[in-house]
Amino acid sequence: MFFKYTLLLLAACCLALVASGSVPMNEGSRILARHARSPKSQGGSVDLGYRKDAGGREASIQYNHNLYTSRDGRGSIDAYAQGSRNFDHNRNNYGGGIQGRWRF
């Protein structure tokens, strides 16, 4: 449990660093994007992203975690959470949920 909270705190700190970084403003239509992903460990992963394009500067984070997998591997329950922030248009987007799958 401590590992999960540590990983979540680390992801939040990384997102704050990405969000506070200065980005040179140019008028070109180039798309700048950076993505960082944590290694898979015990069913969870964190994906950090930063993107700059015509829509503005945006930072995002997504957390995925496997809660349960059946013994035969046919069924699973996963939890996910995501958040993003557009700095130029002052927009926030958050979401999350639980997803179950069963293969017949």
Buried (B, 14 or more C-beta within 10 A) or exposed (E): EEEEEEBBEEBBEBBEEBBEEEEEEEEEEEEEEEEEEBEEEEBBBBBBBBBBEEEEBBBBBBBBBBEEBEEEEEBBBBBBBBBBBBBEEEEEEEEEEEEEEEEE
